[in-house]
Amino acid sequence: MRYSPTIRVIRKVRTHYDNLKVDRTAPPEVIRAAYRVLSQKYHPDRNRNSPKAVRIMSLINRAYNVLADPEKRRRHDAWIARKEGDMRLR
C-alpha cells in the first residue's frame, strides 16, 4: 500500500501510563491499585515458564517505579510532552 504525501500517519507515544493501563491524570492510589492487579496477574509464580509474563512484569515494575515517585513522574510527563511535540512537527 502506498501512502499519499498529504496523509500523515500519527503514532502514539507508548508510556508508563499505557503499561499500567491508567490515565495520565491518575492519582497515586489508582496507580498503586493498577500495579497490584497487573503484578498479581503476571507474577512469575503464577505464570511459570512464560517468557511473556516475565517481560510484562518487567514493564509493569519499571512503570510503577517511575509513576510512584513524584519527581520521576514529573520528568516522565515532560518527556511525553517533548515526544508528542516532536511528532506534531513531522
C-alpha positions in Angstrom: 0.0 0.0 0.0 1.3 3.4 -0.9 0.6 6.5 1.1 -0.2 9.8 -0.3 2.3 12.5 0.7 -0.7 14.5 2.2 -1.6 11.7 4.6 0.2 11.7 7.8 0.5 8.5 10.0 0.2 9.5 13.6 2.0 7.2 16.0 1.1 7.3 19.7 3.9 7.5 22.2 4.0 4.4 24.4 4.3 5.5 28.0 4.4 4.0 31.5 0.8 5.1 31.9 -0.1 2.7 29.0 1.9 -0.1 30.6 -0.2 0.2 33.8 -3.4 0.9 31.9 -4.1 4.2 33.7 -4.9 7.7 32.6 -2.2 10.3 32.8 -4.1 12.2 35.4 -4.5 9.1 37.7 -3.8 9.8 41.4 -1.2 7.7 43.2 -3.9 5.4 44.7 -5.1 4.4 41.2 -1.6 3.8 40.0 -0.9 1.6 43.0 -4.1 -0.4 42.6 -3.4 -0.9 38.9 0.1 -2.1 39.7 -1.2 -4.6 42.2 -3.8 -6.0 39.9 -1.3 -6.4 37.0 1.5 -7.7 39.1 -0.7 -10.4 40.6 -1.9 -11.4 37.1 1.6 -11.5 35.5 3.7 -12.6 38.5 6.2 -15.3 37.6 5.0 -17.6 40.4 1.6 -17.6 38.7 3.0 -17.9 35.2 5.7 -20.5 35.3 7.7 -20.9 32.1 6.2 -17.9 30.5 8.7 -15.5 28.9 5.8 -13.2 28.0 4.8 -12.9 31.7 8.4 -12.1 32.7 8.7 -9.4 30.0 5.3 -7.9 31.0 6.2 -8.0 34.7 9.5 -6.1 33.9 7.5 -3.4 32.1 5.0 -3.2 35.0 7.7 -2.9 37.6 9.6 -0.2 35.6 6.3 1.8 35.1 5.4 1.7 38.7 8.9 2.7 39.8 8.6 5.8 37.7 5.0 6.7 38.3 5.1 6.1 42.1 7.9 8.7 42.5 6.6 12.3 42.1 9.9 13.6 40.7 10.4 10.7 38.2 6.8 11.0 37.2 7.2 14.8 36.5 10.3 14.0 34.3 8.3 11.3 32.5 5.4 13.7 31.8 7.9 16.2 30.5 9.4 13.5 28.2 5.9 12.7 26.9 5.2 16.3 26.1 8.5 16.6 24.2 7.9 13.4 22.2 4.3 14.5 21.3 5.6 17.9 20.3 8.3 16.3 18.1 5.6 14.1 16.5 3.4 17.1 15.7 6.3 18.8 13.9 6.8 15.9 11.4 
